Amino acid sequence: MNEAAYRAVEKVWALTIKARALCPYAGESAVGQRGYASPAWYRARGAVYFVDLAQPLTDGDVRELNEIGGFLNRSFVVSMAAVLEEYGVVPYRANPDRSKEGGDHAQLTKWLRHRFAHGEWEYDAGDPEHVKTRQLLEELFPEEAKKGTGFLTSIDGILEPLKNGVLAYIRAAT
């Protein structure tokens, strides 16, 4: 197993968890709050914070917090794909061996990076590559895929199991 690649993915994940704990998804009920604790999902993973705000959150602040969360999720996808390439698990212009455990997860990671995170960040149903990527996302995460259209990157429902599949691929392929 390529331990350096495995540790690198785990480190990127740990940093993403901590950053997202500081910028969790915020709904309309967050407007007017002067602070917030990291949600239970993050606390269960060791990211225990309380953010004390200088002024109450506005609608704009809540939108921006959610945009930051989306940016962090996309950054995780980019980082994980970069680790696969940097450590020779899946070279830059190569595809993973999808017959190995986690191979589809590694493929989805690369596709999301190239077709979503490095692109316009918008799903285009007229683009065959976008459709193919969405189909693989639906195959791997059918319940989560029902929650929305396009390229979904919820940290708990998509990114964590995606990361687990990539780690399985690193174990199986190296």
C-alpha positions in Angstrom: 0.0 0.0 0.0 1.1 3.5 -0.8 1.2 4.8 2.8 2.2 8.3 1.9 -0.8 8.7 -0.4 -3.1 7.2 2.2 -1.8 9.6 4.9 -2.0 12.5 2.6 -5.7 11.9 1.9 -6.4 11.5 5.6 -4.6 14.8 6.3 -6.6 16.6 3.6 -9.8 15.2 5.0 -8.9 16.2 8.6 -8.2 19.8 7.5 -11.4 19.9 5.5 -13.4 18.7 8.5 -11.9 21.4 10.7 -12.4 24.1 8.1 -16.0 23.0 7.5 -16.7 22.9 11.3 -15.9 26.6 11.3 -18.1 27.2 8.2 -20.9 24.7 8.4 -24.1 24.8 6.3 -26.3 27.5 7.7 -30.0 27.8 7.2 -32.3 30.8 7.5 -32.6 30.2 11.2 -28.9 31.3 11.5 -29.8 34.9 10.6 -29.5 37.1 13.7 -27.2 34.7 15.6 -24.1 36.1 17.3 -22.3 32.8 17.4 -22.6 29.1 16.7 -21.0 25.8 17.7 -19.7 23.3 15.3 -22.5 20.9 14.4 -22.6 17.5 16.0 -21.3 15.7 12.9 -18.1 17.7 13.0 -17.8 17.4 16.8 -18.0 13.6 16.5 -14.9 13.8 14.2 -12.9 15.9 16.7 -13.6 19.4 15.3 -15.1 21.1 18.4 -15.3 24.9 18.0 -17.5 27.8 19.0 -17.5 30.8 16.6 -18.1 34.1 18.4 -19.2 36.7 15.9 -18.6 40.4 16.1 -22.1 41.1 14.9 -25.2 39.1 14.2 -25.4 37.1 11.0 -27.3 38.6 8.1 -28.9 36.9 5.1 -25.7 37.8 3.1 -23.5 36.3 5.8 -25.4 33.0 5.7 -25.2 32.9 1.9 -21.5 33.5 2.1 -21.0 30.9 4.8 -22.7 28.4 2.5 -20.6 29.5 -0.5 -17.4 29.0 1.6 -18.6 25.5 2.5 -19.2 24.7 -1.1 -15.7 26.1 -2.0 -14.1 23.9 0.8 -15.9 20.8 -0.5 -14.7 21.5 -4.1 -11.2 22.1 -2.7 -11.3 18.7 -1.0 -12.1 17.0 -4.3 -9.3 18.9 -6.1 -6.9 18.0 -3.3 -7.8 14.3 -3.2 -7.4 14.0 -7.0 -4.0 15.8 -6.7 -2.9 13.3 -4.0 -3.8 10.4 -6.3 -1.7 11.9 -9.0 1.2 13.2 -6.9 1.8 9.8 -5.3 1.4 7.8 -8.5 -1.7 6.1 -7.5 -3.5 7.3 -10.6 -1.2 9.3 -12.9 -2.5 12.6 -14.3 -3.8 11.5 -17.7 -4.7 8.0 -16.6 -7.8 6.4 -15.2 -7.9 4.2 -12.2 -8.5 0.4 -12.5 -12.2 0.4 -11.9 -12.1 -3.4 -11.3 -10.3 -2.8 -8.0 -12.1 -1.9 -4.8 -12.7 1.8 -4.7 -11.9 2.2 -8.4 -15.2 3.8 -9.2 -14.6 6.2 -6.3 -11.2 7.2 -7.6 -12.7 7.7 -11.1 -15.5 9.9 -9.7 -12.9 11.9 -7.8 -10.9 12.6 -11.0 -14.1 13.3 -13.0 -15.5 15.7 -10.4 -12.2 17.5 -10.3 -11.9 17.9 -14.1 -15.6 18.4 -14.9 -16.8 20.2 -11.9 -14.3 21.6 -9.4 -12.0 23.0 -12.1 -14.8 24.1 -14.3 -17.8 26.4 -14.0 -19.1 24.5 -10.9 -22.4 24.1 -12.7 -23.9 21.0 -14.1 -24.7 21.0 -17.8 -27.2 18.3 -18.7 -26.2 18.8 -22.4 -22.6 17.9 -21.8 -22.1 14.1 -22.1 -19.2 14.2 -19.7 -21.3 15.9 -17.1 -24.0 13.3 -17.6 -21.6 10.4 -17.3 -20.2 11.9 -14.1 -23.7 12.4 -12.6 -24.6 8.8 -13.6 -21.5 7.5 -11.7 -22.4 9.7 -8.7 -26.0 8.2 -8.8 -24.6 4.7 -9.0 -22.3 5.1 -6.0 -24.6 7.3 -3.8 -28.2 6.6 -4.9 -29.8 7.9 -1.8 -27.8 11.2 -1.7 -28.3 11.6 -5.5 -32.1 11.8 -4.9 -31.6 14.9 -2.8 -30.6 17.2 -5.7 -29.5 17.5 -9.2 -26.1 18.1 -10.7 -22.8 17.7 -8.9 -23.6 17.1 -5.2 -20.8 17.4 -2.6 -22.4 17.1 0.8 -19.6 16.4 3.2 -21.4 13.6 5.0 -23.4 12.0 2.2 -20.9 12.2 -0.7 -17.5 13.4 0.4 -16.9 11.1 3.3 -17.9 7.9 1.5 -16.0 9.1 -1.6 -12.9 9.5 0.6 -13.4 6.1 2.1 -13.7 4.6 -1.4 -10.5 6.4 -2.5 -8.7 5.1 0.6 -9.9 1.5 -0.3 -8.5 2.1 -3.8 -5.1 3.2 -2.5 -5.0 0.0 -0.4 -6.1 -2.2 -3.3 -4.1 -0.7 -6.1 -0.8 0.1 -4.5 
